[in-house]
Amino acid sequence: MKPVAFEYHRPASVAEAVQLLADLEDAKVLAGGQSLVPLMNFRMAAPAHLVDISGLAELRTITVDAEAVTIGAAVTHSELLDHAEATATIPLLGEAEGLIAHEVIRNRGTVCGSLAHADPSGELTAVLALLDGSVEAVSTGGTRSIPAAELFVGPLMSSLEENELVVSARFPRPPAGTVTAFREVARRHGDYAVCGVAVRAEVDGAGALGATKAAFISVASTPVVLDLSAAVAGRAPSGVDRGDLYDRVTAQLDPSSDIHATADYRRHLAGVLVGDALHDALAGAATNGSPR
């Protein structure tokens, strides 16, 4: 199938794009189009207007500073994956990006578009939630920062207003001594994950674990963040009880069944993957000589 007829707009600035969104009825933002265009082709979305921001140079920036990695709304997955400073600063970004679809899709799809799409299977939704990140949205009424905890409200549903444009995503740097990792299971490489988990854990100078959290995808209508500190705090990596970790995670998740997996299988995967991801994070720190 092909999409219904629409009017195409290519603004020359963010200000013009925002004004178009305010003036036009039933308009959608087009960045990479890797989520929106398939929905349009299947007639699951039929906007009357498309506002293409992919050519706006002011949205093609990646900024790394002492506090965060900030990614402009026109930056593609491939551009972020290839940005050595950004992925060295927050390795979890590189891990997650490497799991997203295939290279052809990463070459067009954008980081902020993925977040705005709010797919509960999207890897970057978990990273943003786990790092307490946010997106910056602008409209003719001004600018607002939307924390990840408030951005995702349901499957393919965000708290963005129809006239708002996401201009950047901010991923805060984890505290010194933090280790991270991302694990997922998919039917084939590049498919949406049946279940996935990103973890972060703080490790003190003596090698003992402290604050530990995990963010899960494909187990609920939004990414789910669990605080697992009580299960591991004060323990050496070798002292982590994976059975206890499994029990704590599976007791707190209530996934649904679909054509890809049963609820019980997803819950089981979540319990296994969180232990695997934590092991990967700690093993990476040991190999590199220090927490990352």
Backbone as CSV, one residue per row, in Angstrom:
resi,resn,N_x,N_y,N_z,CA_x,CA_y,CA_z,C_x,C_y,C_z
1,MET,0.839,-1.203,0.000,0.000,0.000,0.000,0.870,1.248,0.000
2,LYS,0.271,2.348,-0.359,0.944,3.635,-0.347,0.161,4.603,0.529
3,PRO,0.835,5.650,1.022,0.131,6.580,1.912,-0.916,7.400,1.180
4,VAL,-1.853,7.922,1.946,-2.821,8.860,1.376,-2.090,10.145,1.011
5,ALA,-2.712,10.972,0.196,-2.078,12.212,-0.260,-1.776,13.132,0.920
6,PHE,-0.627,13.786,0.850,-0.244,14.741,1.885,0.529,15.880,1.240
7,GLU,0.656,16.981,1.976,1.424,18.136,1.506,2.772,18.146,2.225
8,TYR,3.820,18.314,1.452,5.194,18.239,1.973,5.741,19.645,2.200
9,HIS,6.359,19.842,3.387,6.938,21.133,3.748,8.387,20.921,4.179
10,ARG,9.276,21.774,3.698,10.694,21.676,4.057,11.151,23.021,4.611
11,PRO,10.971,23.239,5.907,11.332,24.526,6.505,12.833,24.774,6.467
12,ALA,13.194,26.060,6.493,14.602,26.453,6.439,15.188,26.684,7.821
13,SER,14.368,26.607,8.868,14.852,26.838,10.225,13.917,26.163,11.216
14,VAL,14.391,26.022,12.456,13.544,25.472,13.514,12.352,26.382,13.751
15,ALA,12.589,27.686,13.726,11.497,28.637,13.945,10.402,28.452,12.896
16,GLU,10.795,28.254,11.645,9.797,28.050,10.590,9.072,26.723,10.787
17,ALA,9.810,25.689,11.174,9.182,24.387,11.412,8.141,24.475,12.520
18,VAL,8.486,25.162,13.590,7.569,25.309,14.721,6.327,26.087,14.305
19,GLN,6.521,27.113,13.489,5.374,27.894,13.034,4.465,27.066,12.140
20,LEU,5.060,26.230,11.297,4.251,25.348,10.455,3.413,24.400,11.305
21,LEU,4.014,23.847,12.324,3.275,22.932,13.195,2.126,23.641,13.905
22,ALA,2.315,24.925,14.187,1.263,25.701,14.841,0.142,26.058,13.865
23,ASP,0.513,26.319,12.615,-0.469,26.816,11.647,-1.221,25.713,10.922
24,LEU,-0.576,24.574,10.708,-1.178,23.517,9.903,-2.019,22.575,10.753
25,GLU,-3.088,22.114,10.186,-3.932,21.138,10.867,-3.513,19.738,10.442
26,ASP,-3.340,18.867,11.418,-2.963,17.473,11.173,-1.603,17.373,10.478
27,ALA,-0.569,17.904,11.130,0.792,17.851,10.599,1.645,16.922,11.450
28,LYS,2.583,16.242,10.797,3.538,15.375,11.486,4.950,15.785,11.107
29,VAL,5.866,15.592,12.070,7.275,15.893,11.823,7.920,14.697,11.135
30,LEU,8.682,14.971,10.089,9.445,13.951,9.383,10.929,14.223,9.617
31,ALA,11.620,13.269,10.241,13.065,13.414,10.451,13.768,12.358,9.607
32,GLY,13.801,11.120,10.102,14.358,10.026,9.304,13.290,9.253,8.567
33,GLY,12.084,9.226,9.140,10.956,8.566,8.493,10.917,7.064,8.620
34,GLN,11.824,6.472,9.394,11.887,5.018,9.463,10.776,4.409,10.304
35,SER,10.087,5.217,11.085,8.915,4.753,11.823,7.639,5.309,11.205
36,LEU,7.658,6.596,10.882,6.457,7.249,10.374,6.052,6.736,8.994
37,VAL,6.989,6.642,8.078,6.646,6.274,6.700,6.017,4.879,6.607
38,PRO,6.561,3.852,7.303,5.865,2.558,7.266,4.435,2.642,7.800
39,LEU,4.220,3.421,8.859,2.861,3.585,9.375,1.962,4.221,8.327
40,MET,2.512,5.181,7.581,1.733,5.830,6.525,1.450,4.867,5.378
41,ASN,2.431,4.054,5.040,2.239,3.088,3.949,1.157,2.069,4.271
42,PHE,1.041,1.719,5.541,0.006,0.778,5.966,-1.309,1.481,6.324
43,ARG,-1.357,2.785,6.086,-2.548,3.603,6.381,-2.902,3.588,7.861
44,MET,-1.890,3.333,8.702,-2.100,3.427,10.143,-1.901,4.858,10.619
45,ALA,-1.321,5.680,9.773,-1.198,7.115,10.007,-1.457,7.805,8.683
46,ALA,-2.198,8.904,8.723,-2.552,9.597,7.480,-2.525,11.107,7.686
47,PRO,-1.340,11.656,8.020,-1.261,13.102,8.218,-1.514,13.861,6.918
48,ALA,-2.100,15.027,7.060,-2.358,15.858,5.889,-1.114,16.626,5.467
49,HIS,-0.182,16.809,6.410,1.032,17.573,6.140,2.236,16.878,6.773
50,LEU,3.370,16.905,6.084,4.642,16.449,6.637,5.592,17.640,6.686
51,VAL,6.204,17.843,7.847,7.171,18.922,8.041,8.541,18.283,8.189
52,ASP,9.356,18.384,7.150,10.639,17.693,7.080,11.746,18.537,7.709
53,ILE,12.307,18.041,8.823,13.368,18.774,9.527,14.745,18.176,9.287
54,SER,14.831,17.186,8.408,16.094,16.444,8.255,17.231,17.303,7.719
55,GLY,16.905,18.388,7.021,17.958,19.212,6.441,18.399,20.375,7.287
56,LEU,17.894,20.478,8.512,18.216,21.627,9.360,19.554,21.419,10.064
57,ALA,20.561,22.183,9.657,21.910,22.028,10.216,21.938,22.261,11.713
58,GLU,21.071,23.143,12.208,21.071,23.455,13.641,20.617,22.278,14.495
59,LEU,20.045,21.258,13.853,19.596,20.064,14.578,20.500,18.860,14.333
60,ARG,21.640,19.085,13.703,22.526,17.974,13.369,23.771,17.949,14.255
61,THR,23.651,18.417,15.474,24.800,18.532,16.367,24.779,17.467,17.457
62,ILE,25.975,17.036,17.853,26.167,16.178,19.021,27.137,16.916,19.937
63,THR,26.679,17.216,21.147,27.484,17.975,22.089,27.825,17.108,23.298
64,VAL,29.091,17.044,23.613,29.561,16.294,24.778,30.198,17.265,25.744
65,ASP,29.668,17.326,26.971,30.266,18.194,27.976,30.391,17.443,29.294
66,ALA,30.710,18.157,30.353,30.969,17.506,31.639,29.722,16.873,32.239
67,GLU,28.547,17.266,31.769,27.316,16.800,32.385,26.535,15.792,31.550
68,ALA,26.638,15.901,30.211,25.744,15.074,29.394,26.225,14.991,27.953
69,VAL,25.594,14.069,27.226,25.680,14.020,25.771,24.326,14.495,25.246
70,THR,24.342,15.545,24.441,23.108,16.122,23.916,23.090,15.936,22.404
71,ILE,21.994,15.385,21.914,21.909,14.970,20.522,20.787,15.717,19.827
72,GLY,21.108,16.385,18.732,20.126,17.132,17.978,19.128,16.237,17.274
73,ALA,17.967,16.807,16.943,16.845,16.017,16.433,17.052,15.467,15.033
74,ALA,18.023,15.964,14.290,18.270,15.439,12.948,19.452,14.479,12.900
75,VAL,20.041,14.183,14.051,21.177,13.255,14.109,20.675,11.822,13.938
76,THR,21.290,11.083,13.031,20.866,9.706,12.783,21.522,8.743,13.769
77,HIS,20.972,7.542,13.814,21.559,6.507,14.663,23.005,6.235,14.249
78,SER,23.259,6.164,12.968,24.611,5.879,12.492,25.581,6.979,12.880
79,GLU,25.136,8.220,12.813,26.007,9.337,13.179,26.374,9.278,14.657
80,LEU,25.422,8.910,15.494,25.735,8.769,16.910,26.657,7.577,17.140
81,LEU,26.368,6.469,16.480,27.181,5.265,16.648,28.623,5.514,16.227
82,ASP,28.821,6.381,15.239,30.161,6.681,14.732,30.850,7.813,15.489
83,HIS,30.158,8.418,16.450,30.719,9.550,17.192,31.523,9.009,18.380
84,ALA,32.837,8.917,18.199,33.693,8.253,19.184,33.623,8.904,20.557
85,GLU,33.573,10.225,20.606,33.564,10.900,21.905,32.270,10.622,22.664
86,ALA,31.147,10.658,21.963,29.854,10.430,22.617,29.751,9.012,23.155
87,THR,30.143,8.020,22.345,30.012,6.635,22.783,31.078,6.249,23.800
88,ALA,32.194,6.969,23.829,33.190,6.723,24.874,32.732,7.344,26.188
89,THR,32.055,8.469,26.100,31.559,9.145,27.294,30.425,8.363,27.939
90,ILE,29.499,7.866,27.118,28.386,7.031,27.597,28.359,5.765,26.744
91,PRO,29.138,4.744,27.113,29.209,3.522,26.302,27.856,2.858,26.067
92,LEU,26.916,3.065,26.982,25.599,2.458,26.835,24.911,2.936,25.555
93,LEU,25.187,4.160,25.130,24.616,4.664,23.883,25.097,3.832,22.700
94,GLY,26.383,3.551,22.663,26.923,2.747,21.576,26.385,1.327,21.577
95,GLU,26.266,0.740,22.769,25.739,-0.621,22.857,24.311,-0.688,22.337
96,ALA,23.493,0.263,22.777,22.091,0.270,22.355,21.967,0.533,20.866
97,GLU,22.731,1.481,20.358,22.647,1.822,18.939,23.019,0.628,18.063
98,GLY,23.992,-0.150,18.495,24.411,-1.306,17.706,23.352,-2.388,17.603
99,LEU,22.333,-2.328,18.459,21.257,-3.316,18.451,20.042,-2.850,17.657
100,ILE,20.027,-1.592,17.251,18.859,-1.035,16.582,18.819,-1.451,15.116
101,ALA,17.841,-2.242,14.753,17.534,-2.596,13.370,18.781,-2.989,12.582
102,HIS,18.940,-2.396,11.392,20.058,-2.703,10.501,20.695,-1.394,10.037
103,GLU,21.868,-1.507,9.438,22.620,-0.311,9.065,21.833,0.613,8.145
104,VAL,21.105,0.048,7.206,20.335,0.877,6.272,19.328,1.732,7.026
105,ILE,18.670,1.154,8.015,17.692,1.903,8.804,18.394,2.904,9.707
106,ARG,19.525,2.506,10.305,20.254,3.432,11.173,20.791,4.631,10.391
107,ASN,21.032,4.439,9.104,21.540,5.545,8.290,20.507,6.640,8.082
108,ARG,19.227,6.308,8.221,18.166,7.299,8.024,17.429,7.637,9.316
109,GLY,17.178,6.646,10.132,16.432,6.879,11.361,17.183,7.788,12.318
110,THR,16.464,8.573,13.086,17.090,9.527,14.006,16.882,9.131,15.457
111,VAL,17.800,9.574,16.291,17.746,9.300,17.725,16.488,9.901,18.334
112,CYS,16.263,11.181,18.079,15.111,11.859,18.679,13.792,11.362,18.088
113,GLY,13.820,10.990,16.808,12.612,10.431,16.212,12.222,9.134,16.878
114,SER,13.216,8.322,17.219,12.954,7.067,17.920,12.321,7.330,19.280
115,LEU,12.805,8.338,19.974,12.262,8.661,21.290,10.847,9.226,21.183
116,ALA,10.641,10.102,20.207,9.315,10.687,20.027,8.293,9.631,19.607
117,HIS,8.750,8.610,18.886,7.879,7.523,18.448,7.370,6.707,19.631
118,ALA,8.165,6.665,20.713,7.754,6.041,21.980,7.380,4.576,21.838
119,ASP,8.129,3.855,21.020,7.885,2.420,20.892,8.437,1.727,22.142
120,PRO,7.611,0.965,22.861,8.088,0.304,24.082,9.145,-0.765,23.820
121,SER,9.404,-1.077,22.538,10.479,-1.989,22.183,11.745,-1.253,21.771
122,GLY,11.709,0.070,21.775,12.849,0.854,21.327,13.974,0.895,22.346
123,GLU,15.174,0.545,21.919,16.316,0.478,22.834,16.608,1.821,23.503
124,LEU,16.502,2.903,22.748,16.879,4.207,23.304,15.886,4.716,24.337
125,THR,14.659,4.225,24.301,13.723,4.618,25.358,14.239,4.136,26.713
126,ALA,14.806,2.913,26.733,15.343,2.369,27.982,16.564,3.145,28.439
127,VAL,17.425,3.517,27.495,18.636,4.257,27.865,18.276,5.613,28.435
128,LEU,17.366,6.319,27.775,16.959,7.635,28.268,16.342,7.523,29.656
129,ALA,15.494,6.510,29.862,14.847,6.326,31.162,15.857,5.951,32.243
130,LEU,16.782,5.061,31.894,17.757,4.585,32.877,18.699,5.698,33.330
131,LEU,19.044,6.592,32.412,19.980,7.675,32.730,19.275,8.934,33.224
132,ASP,17.958,8.850,33.435,17.177,10.021,33.860,17.365,11.171,32.876
133,GLY,17.297,10.822,31.592,17.466,11.812,30.546,16.186,12.564,30.255
134,SER,16.238,13.390,29.219,15.092,14.226,28.872,15.185,14.636,27.410
135,VAL,14.086,15.144,26.880,14.092,15.762,25.564,13.672,17.212,25.719
136,GLU,14.169,18.042,24.804,13.761,19.445,24.771,12.802,19.628,23.613
137,ALA,11.638,20.187,23.901,10.617,20.400,22.877,10.294,21.883,22.781
138,VAL,10.073,22.347,21.563,9.748,23.755,21.355,8.424,23.868,20.609
139,SER,7.751,24.960,20.856,6.520,25.309,20.152,6.446,26.826,20.108
140,THR,5.415,27.351,19.496,5.259,28.801,19.474,5.024,29.352,20.874
141,GLY,4.669,28.480,21.801,4.454,28.904,23.183,5.700,28.907,24.037
142,GLY,6.821,28.389,23.503,8.070,28.378,24.267,8.756,27.024,24.219
143,THR,9.659,26.831,25.165,10.481,25.625,25.235,10.241,24.920,26.558
144,ARG,10.225,23.610,26.528,10.123,22.858,27.786,10.988,21.610,27.712
145,SER,11.488,21.214,28.876,12.258,19.987,29.016,11.340,18.922,29.581
146,ILE,11.300,17.762,28.914,10.402,16.688,29.327,11.235,15.506,29.809
147,PRO,11.221,15.195,31.103,11.972,14.037,31.602,11.449,12.746,31.004
148,ALA,12.321,11.771,30.893,11.929,10.478,30.335,10.750,9.882,31.094
149,ALA,10.726,10.069,32.400,9.655,9.500,33.215,8.287,10.077,32.847
150,GLU,8.274,11.254,32.210,7.019,11.885,31.808,6.787,11.816,30.302
151,LEU,7.812,11.474,29.544,7.706,11.488,28.083,6.900,10.315,27.557
152,PHE,7.180,9.111,28.074,6.538,7.903,27.550,5.272,7.608,28.355
153,VAL,4.131,7.616,27.675,2.867,7.436,28.388,2.098,6.196,27.934
154,GLY,2.518,5.549,26.862,1.843,4.359,26.379,2.505,3.878,25.106
155,PRO,2.049,2.751,24.545,2.648,2.246,23.315,2.446,3.231,22.165
156,LEU,3.558,3.707,21.604,3.537,4.700,20.532,2.825,5.978,20.957
157,MET,2.877,6.277,22.237,2.223,7.475,22.780,3.206,8.223,23.677
158,SER,3.347,9.512,23.416,4.199,10.356,24.252,3.399,11.534,24.771
159,SER,4.006,12.287,25.656,3.348,13.462,26.215,3.579,14.715,25.378
160,LEU,4.192,14.562,24.210,4.402,15.702,23.321,3.063,16.217,22.805
161,GLU,2.946,17.534,22.732,1.767,18.141,22.134,1.906,18.115,20.612
162,GLU,0.768,18.193,19.911,0.798,18.090,18.460,1.608,19.205,17.806
163,ASN,1.687,20.352,18.457,2.411,21.482,17.860,3.834,21.612,18.377
164,GLU,4.313,20.585,19.102,5.659,20.632,19.649,6.639,19.882,18.758
165,LEU,7.853,20.405,18.708,8.946,19.790,17.957,10.070,19.444,18.917
166,VAL,10.460,18.171,18.961,11.635,17.780,19.742,12.870,18.295,19.012
167,VAL,13.697,19.057,19.705,14.905,19.594,19.073,16.170,18.910,19.562
168,SER,16.094,18.230,20.710,17.283,17.525,21.196,16.903,16.523,22.272
169,ALA,17.813,15.585,22.501,17.696,14.623,23.608,18.954,14.741,24.452
170,ARG,18.773,14.749,25.758,19.895,14.914,26.678,20.067,13.641,27.498
171,PHE,21.249,13.033,27.375,21.585,11.821,28.116,22.643,12.188,29.163
172,PRO,22.273,12.297,30.439,23.249,12.676,31.478,24.347,11.629,31.647
173,ARG,25.547,12.102,31.957,26.652,11.184,32.231,26.409,10.503,33.574
174,PRO,26.582,9.194,33.642,26.454,8.511,34.935,27.576,8.960,35.873
175,PRO,27.372,8.820,37.173,28.423,9.188,38.130,29.692,8.372,37.910
176,ALA,30.801,8.926,38.329,32.077,8.191,38.247,31.936,6.861,38.984
177,GLY,32.527,5.827,38.429,32.451,4.506,39.041,31.241,3.701,38.608
178,THR,30.496,4.200,37.614,29.306,3.489,37.134,29.659,2.555,35.982
179,VAL,29.130,1.342,36.035,29.280,0.398,34.927,27.916,0.187,34.284
180,THR,27.914,-0.087,32.973,26.657,-0.225,32.241,26.764,-1.357,31.219
181,ALA,25.604,-1.835,30.783,25.557,-2.824,29.708,24.127,-2.933,29.208
182,PHE,23.984,-3.475,27.991,22.667,-3.670,27.380,22.612,-5.091,26.828
183,ARG,21.554,-5.791,27.153,21.330,-7.141,26.634,19.900,-7.245,26.104
184,GLU,19.695,-7.985,25.011,18.345,-8.235,24.522,18.300,-9.555,23.764
185,VAL,17.080,-10.051,23.603,16.833,-11.249,22.802,15.837,-10.875,21.716
186,ALA,16.186,-11.180,20.465,15.296,-10.962,19.332,15.295,-12.227,18.477
187,ARG,14.242,-12.425,17.712,14.176,-13.616,16.862,15.313,-13.636,15.859
188,ARG,15.613,-12.482,15.282,16.736,-12.319,14.372,17.420,-11.010,14.695
189,HIS,18.700,-10.923,14.408,19.409,-9.669,14.624,18.716,-8.559,13.836
190,GLY,18.440,-7.477,14.525,17.783,-6.350,13.884,16.285,-6.324,14.086
191,ASP,15.673,-7.447,14.489,14.247,-7.458,14.798,14.000,-6.730,16.117
192,TYR,12.753,-6.346,16.326,12.404,-5.791,17.627,12.672,-6.834,18.707
193,ALA,13.138,-6.376,19.845,13.475,-7.290,20.928,12.225,-7.926,21.525
194,VAL,12.311,-9.226,21.775,11.269,-9.897,22.548,11.342,-9.407,23.996
195,CYS,12.567,-9.152,24.443,12.810,-8.560,25.756,14.219,-7.981,25.736
196,GLY,14.400,-6.859,26.399,15.719,-6.250,26.483,15.888,-5.518,27.798
197,VAL,17.150,-5.356,28.218,17.406,-4.681,29.487,18.720,-3.908,29.418
198,ALA,18.680,-2.706,29.943,19.881,-1.896,30.144,20.110,-1.788,31.641
199,VAL,21.347,-1.940,32.089,21.647,-1.838,33.514,22.721,-0.796,33.769
200,ARG,22.659,-0.219,34.961,23.723,0.659,35.455,23.946,0.325,36.918
201,ALA,25.210,0.272,37.304,25.538,-0.049,38.692,26.755,0.755,39.102
202,GLU,26.713,1.290,40.298,27.852,2.027,40.834,28.750,1.068,41.609
203,VAL,30.052,1.219,41.405,31.038,0.356,42.060,32.010,1.253,42.809
204,ASP,32.199,0.984,44.119,33.092,1.848,44.893,34.557,1.428,44.726
205,GLY,35.436,2.155,45.372,36.867,1.902,45.218,37.299,0.530,45.668
206,ALA,36.515,-0.082,46.552,36.850,-1.425,47.035,36.226,-2.515,46.174
207,GLY,35.493,-2.108,45.140,34.881,-3.086,44.243,33.509,-3.543,44.658
208,ALA,32.911,-2.894,45.675,31.583,-3.282,46.130,30.515,-2.527,45.343
209,LEU,29.419,-3.200,45.093,28.322,-2.603,44.341,27.502,-1.663,45.197
210,GLY,27.003,-0.608,44.544,26.127,0.344,45.213,24.813,0.471,44.458
211,ALA,24.369,1.701,44.215,23.094,1.938,43.538,23.068,1.239,42.182
212,THR,22.021,0.441,41.952,21.905,-0.358,40.737,20.471,-0.288,40.222
213,LYS,20.340,0.005,38.933,19.020,0.073,38.309,19.044,-0.669,36.980
214,ALA,17.857,-1.070,36.541,17.707,-1.723,35.239,16.474,-1.159,34.548
215,ALA,16.573,-0.972,33.232,15.443,-0.507,32.434,15.113,-1.574,31.397
216,PHE,13.841,-1.952,31.319,13.409,-3.054,30.473,12.564,-2.551,29.302
217,ILE,12.748,-3.181,28.145,11.900,-2.898,26.994,11.135,-4.155,26.604
218,SER,10.008,-3.941,25.941,9.151,-5.026,25.429,8.478,-5.835,26.528
219,VAL,8.360,-5.259,27.721,7.663,-5.965,28.799,6.462,-5.184,29.316
220,ALA,6.241,-3.984,28.774,5.126,-3.145,29.208,4.856,-2.115,28.121
221,SER,3.884,-1.257,28.353,3.521,-0.260,27.346,4.510,0.900,27.284
222,THR,5.389,0.987,28.268,6.463,1.973,28.304,7.699,1.286,28.876
223,PRO,8.891,1.889,28.734,10.049,1.286,29.396,9.848,1.247,30.907
224,VAL,10.290,0.172,31.530,10.119,-0.019,32.976,11.488,0.044,33.648
225,VAL,11.614,0.917,34.640,12.865,1.045,35.390,12.668,0.481,36.788
226,LEU,13.539,-0.462,37.159,13.484,-1.057,38.495,14.760,-0.728,39.254
227,ASP,14.595,-0.379,40.523,15.735,-0.155,41.410,16.096,-1.491,42.060
228,LEU,17.284,-1.984,41.747,17.719,-3.296,42.237,18.826,-3.187,43.280
229,SER,19.002,-1.994,43.810,20.095,-1.759,44.754,20.045,-2.699,45.947
230,ALA,18.837,-2.948,46.454,18.708,-3.782,47.648,19.216,-5.201,47.422
231,ALA,19.218,-5.642,46.165,19.643,-7.014,45.869,21.151,-7.157,45.778
232,VAL,21.854,-6.036,45.552,23.294,-6.160,45.290,24.166,-5.226,46.122
233,ALA,23.587,-4.243,46.757,24.376,-3.221,47.443,25.317,-3.821,48.482
234,GLY,26.571,-3.380,48.442,27.576,-3.823,49.391,28.250,-5.125,49.031
235,ARG,27.799,-5.766,47.973,28.380,-7.052,47.590,29.476,-6.876,46.546
236,ALA,30.427,-7.777,46.583,31.402,-7.869,45.502,30.695,-8.505,44.306
237,PRO,31.162,-8.259,43.091,30.523,-8.855,41.917,30.344,-10.371,42.038
238,SER,31.324,-11.049,42.615,31.227,-12.505,42.747,30.175,-12.928,43.763
239,GLY,29.722,-11.975,44.563,28.746,-12.303,45.591,27.308,-12.016,45.211
240,VAL,27.085,-11.567,43.983,25.723,-11.289,43.541,24.963,-12.600,43.360
241,ASP,23.816,-12.696,43.979,22.967,-13.876,43.892,22.024,-13.707,42.703
242,ARG,22.351,-14.352,41.577,21.548,-14.177,40.374,20.143,-14.743,40.545
243,GLY,20.005,-15.754,41.371,18.678,-16.294,41.630,17.798,-15.285,42.337
244,ASP,18.361,-14.592,43.321,17.616,-13.555,44.039,17.266,-12.411,43.098
245,LEU,18.224,-12.031,42.249,17.995,-10.960,41.284,16.857,-11.350,40.338
246,TYR,16.884,-12.567,39.869,15.841,-13.096,38.987,14.473,-13.006,39.668
247,ASP,14.407,-13.451,40.899,13.132,-13.459,41.620,12.597,-12.045,41.824
248,ARG,13.477,-11.120,42.155,13.032,-9.739,42.389,12.490,-9.107,41.108
249,VAL,13.172,-9.367,39.998,12.740,-8.787,38.720,11.424,-9.405,38.260
250,THR,11.343,-10.710,38.244,10.141,-11.366,37.728,8.918,-11.082,38.590
251,ALA,9.134,-10.808,39.870,8.006,-10.499,40.746,7.428,-9.120,40.467
252,GLN,8.215,-8.252,39.840,7.768,-6.864,39.635,7.298,-6.565,38.216
253,LEU,7.454,-7.526,37.314,7.055,-7.297,35.928,5.778,-8.053,35.595
254,ASP,4.939,-7.423,34.774,3.675,-8.040,34.371,3.477,-7.857,32.864
255,PRO,4.303,-8.531,32.050,4.204,-8.372,30.597,2.952,-9.025,30.037
256,SER,2.682,-8.729,28.764,1.549,-9.329,28.064,2.050,-10.327,27.041
257,SER,1.180,-11.235,26.656,1.490,-12.185,25.589,1.112,-11.582,24.241
258,ASP,1.839,-11.977,23.187,1.470,-11.601,21.831,1.953,-12.694,20.889
259,ILE,1.951,-12.422,19.591,2.323,-13.458,18.628,3.808,-13.806,18.702
260,HIS,4.610,-12.961,19.356,6.050,-13.183,19.413,6.484,-13.972,20.648
261,ALA,5.768,-13.808,21.752,6.186,-14.467,23.000,5.049,-14.437,24.010
262,THR,5.056,-15.423,24.892,4.082,-15.422,25.988,4.563,-14.488,27.093
263,ALA,3.648,-14.121,27.941,3.994,-13.271,29.076,5.017,-13.962,29.978
264,ASP,4.822,-15.262,30.213,5.748,-15.997,31.085,7.157,-16.028,30.502
265,TYR,7.253,-16.200,29.177,8.575,-16.242,28.550,9.260,-14.882,28.651
266,ARG,8.506,-13.820,28.415,9.091,-12.481,28.529,9.571,-12.225,29.967
267,ARG,8.765,-12.625,30.928,9.143,-12.424,32.331,10.419,-13.210,32.645
268,HIS,10.490,-14.434,32.169,11.689,-15.262,32.376,12.910,-14.611,31.725
269,LEU,12.760,-14.146,30.482,13.873,-13.498,29.804,14.367,-12.289,30.587
270,ALA,13.445,-11.502,31.109,13.832,-10.316,31.869,14.690,-10.694,33.070
271,GLY,14.290,-11.753,33.763,15.049,-12.179,34.929,16.428,-12.697,34.582
272,VAL,16.540,-13.390,33.455,17.835,-13.916,33.027,18.723,-12.799,32.479
273,LEU,18.136,-11.954,31.628,18.925,-10.923,30.960,19.487,-9.886,31.922
274,VAL,18.771,-9.594,33.001,19.300,-8.600,33.932,20.579,-9.122,34.587
275,GLY,20.617,-10.416,34.898,21.835,-10.997,35.449,22.958,-11.010,34.436
276,ASP,22.621,-11.324,33.185,23.629,-11.333,32.124,24.188,-9.930,31.890
277,ALA,23.295,-8.945,31.857,23.739,-7.574,31.597,24.612,-7.051,32.729
278,LEU,24.243,-7.357,33.959,25.060,-6.920,35.086,26.423,-7.597,35.042
279,HIS,26.449,-8.870,34.696,27.721,-9.584,34.552,28.579,-8.936,33.476
280,ASP,27.966,-8.603,32.328,28.698,-7.959,31.242,29.287,-6.632,31.685
281,ALA,28.485,-5.853,32.407,28.934,-4.538,32.858,30.142,-4.668,33.785
282,LEU,30.059,-5.579,34.722,31.142,-5.751,35.688,32.367,-6.377,35.044
283,ALA,32.151,-7.292,34.102,33.272,-7.910,33.400,33.988,-6.887,32.538
284,GLY,33.223,-5.984,31.914,33.836,-4.937,31.107,34.676,-4.011,31.935
285,ALA,34.204,-3.693,33.135,34.984,-2.826,34.028,36.264,-3.510,34.441
286,ALA,36.194,-4.820,34.740,37.390,-5.553,35.148,38.400,-5.620,34.014
287,THR,37.897,-5.821,32.790,38.799,-5.903,31.632,39.472,-4.579,31.359
288,ASN,38.706,-3.498,31.497,39.240,-2.178,31.189,40.041,-1.591,32.339
289,GLY,39.968,-2.224,33.499,40.759,-1.756,34.627,40.067,-0.763,35.525
290,SER,38.900,-0.270,35.110,38.177,0.692,35.948,36.747,0.762,35.484
291,PRO,35.809,1.153,36.367,34.434,1.324,35.947,34.351,2.382,34.869
292,ARG,33.352,2.220,33.992,33.213,3.190,32.905,31.988,4.044,33.100
